[in-house]
Structures are given as C-alpha cells and as structure tokens.
Amino acid sequence: MNQNQNPNTIQNPETQVNKTPQMNERDFTNDILSTEKYMTDAYSVALNEASHQSLYQDILAAFNETQNQQREFYNLMFRKGWYKVEAADQQKLQQSYQQFQGYTNQLPYGNGQMQ
C-alpha cells in the first residue's frame, strides 16, 4: 500500500486511460455523472414547487429516470476505479447516532415515533 493512501479508502483497481489533451472515457463519464447530479438537484426543486398534479407526475418520472441513470454512472465509475469512497469511522458513526438519538426525545411524541 502506498504510504500516502488512506487505509479507509474503498476503491477498485483503476482502469487506465490515455492522458491526453482530448477528453477520454473517464472524462466523458465524469462529465455525464456531474450533469446527472445537477439535473436531479434541479428536478428536486421543481418537484417541491410544482402546483399541478399532472406536471408533478411528469417531473417525478423524469427525476426517477435521471436518478437511476446517475446511479448507473456512479456504479460504472466505481467499478472502473475512477470513484473512491472512504469507509466511515465506526466510533464517529456511534457518536452521531447517540447524538441524534438524543434529539428524538425532544420530538412532540417523546420517543421519536409518529403516532
């Protein structure tokens, strides 16, 4: 393992691409992924503001399709080693869980469950 590599990094072996001034497969895929993310954000705002049910349903269908495509491009980039994630520290997860679990006691129903 490279000394500079974080041991909590989760990444597949990277598929090599030619590094030239022209866009390569990785560049195109990353560009599409970024566009899909931007589009899902925009559709989300539109869904929140759609006042007509039929329009809402049309936007929701476009949102779902775009979100599914975004996930496919994320999975493709992850498989090819072009996208990496960091494993969450278990102690930090537990601390966050306990912090937010304490907030549920402040909810109107006391135990954090809706009635």
C-alpha positions as semicolon CSV with decimal commas, in nm:
position;residue;x (nm);y (nm);z (nm)
1;M;0,000;0,000;0,000
2;N;0,122;0,348;-0,084
3;Q;0,211;0,540;0,236
4;N;0,002;0,836;0,122
5;Q;-0,307;0,621;0,067
6;N;-0,572;0,632;0,337
7;P;-0,633;0,278;0,473
8;N;-1,007;0,360;0,492
9;T;-1,030;0,425;0,117
10;I;-1,257;0,190;-0,074
11;Q;-1,165;0,176;-0,442
12;N;-1,145;-0,079;-0,721
13;P;-0,828;-0,110;-0,930
14;E;-0,820;0,187;-1,165
15;T;-0,883;0,128;-1,535
16;Q;-0,609;0,321;-1,714
17;V;-0,696;0,574;-1,983
18;N;-0,474;0,777;-2,213
19;K;-0,384;1,110;-2,058
20;T;-0,400;1,349;-2,350
21;P;-0,545;1,697;-2,401
22;Q;-0,853;1,534;-2,556
23;M;-1,129;1,403;-2,335
24;N;-1,105;1,031;-2,266
25;E;-1,359;0,774;-2,145
26;R;-1,309;0,873;-1,782
27;D;-1,356;1,243;-1,861
28;F;-1,676;1,180;-2,057
29;T;-1,817;0,952;-1,788
30;N;-1,734;1,201;-1,513
31;D;-1,894;1,482;-1,714
32;I;-2,213;1,281;-1,760
33;L;-2,221;1,188;-1,390
34;S;-2,184;1,554;-1,291
35;T;-2,462;1,652;-1,531
36;E;-2,695;1,382;-1,395
37;K;-2,629;1,503;-1,039
38;Y;-2,706;1,861;-1,139
39;M;-3,026;1,752;-1,315
40;T;-3,154;1,553;-1,015
41;D;-3,097;1,859;-0,795
42;A;-3,291;2,078;-1,039
43;Y;-3,575;1,826;-1,069
44;S;-3,594;1,807;-0,689
45;V;-3,650;2,181;-0,667
46;A;-3,911;2,163;-0,943
47;L;-4,092;1,882;-0,759
48;N;-4,110;2,094;-0,444
49;E;-4,265;2,381;-0,636
50;A;-4,497;2,204;-0,883
51;S;-4,853;2,306;-0,809
52;H;-5,030;2,098;-1,073
53;Q;-5,057;1,722;-1,008
54;S;-5,006;1,619;-1,371
55;L;-4,696;1,838;-1,401
56;Y;-4,569;1,696;-1,071
57;Q;-4,609;1,339;-1,203
58;D;-4,423;1,424;-1,527
59;I;-4,135;1,584;-1,338
60;L;-4,128;1,293;-1,093
61;A;-4,094;1,046;-1,381
62;A;-3,805;1,249;-1,529
63;F;-3,645;1,277;-1,183
64;N;-3,664;0,900;-1,125
65;E;-3,516;0,822;-1,466
66;T;-3,236;1,075;-1,418
67;Q;-3,162;0,949;-1,066
68;N;-3,139;0,591;-1,193
69;Q;-2,901;0,698;-1,470
70;Q;-2,690;0,890;-1,219
71;R;-2,659;0,576;-1,007
72;E;-2,558;0,368;-1,309
73;F;-2,281;0,614;-1,399
74;Y;-2,165;0,622;-1,035
75;N;-2,150;0,240;-1,032
76;L;-1,961;0,237;-1,363
77;M;-1,703;0,485;-1,235
78;F;-1,668;0,295;-0,907
79;R;-1,620;-0,039;-1,090
80;K;-1,350;0,114;-1,308
81;G;-1,170;0,259;-1,006
82;W;-1,241;0,618;-1,107
83;Y;-1,451;0,694;-0,800
84;K;-1,345;0,614;-0,447
85;V;-1,515;0,646;-0,112
86;E;-1,393;0,647;0,245
87;A;-1,513;0,396;0,500
88;A;-1,683;0,567;0,790
89;D;-1,509;0,553;1,126
90;Q;-1,723;0,328;1,349
91;Q;-1,666;0,542;1,658
92;K;-1,779;0,859;1,477
93;L;-2,087;0,677;1,348
94;Q;-2,176;0,567;1,701
95;Q;-2,126;0,919;1,837
96;S;-2,351;1,068;1,567
97;Y;-2,613;0,801;1,628
98;Q;-2,616;0,874;2,002
99;Q;-2,633;1,250;1,939
100;F;-2,931;1,224;1,706
101;Q;-3,097;0,956;1,918
102;G;-3,097;1,213;2,198
103;Y;-3,279;1,458;1,971
104;T;-3,571;1,218;1,932
105;N;-3,659;1,276;2,296
106;Q;-3,732;1,638;2,204
107;L;-3,992;1,544;1,942
108;P;-4,360;1,604;2,022
109;Y;-4,434;1,235;2,081
110;G;-4,143;1,185;2,320
111;N;-4,000;0,859;2,188
112;G;-3,932;0,979;1,834
113;Q;-4,208;0,771;1,677
114;M;-4,503;0,917;1,496
115;Q;-4,846;0,814;1,617
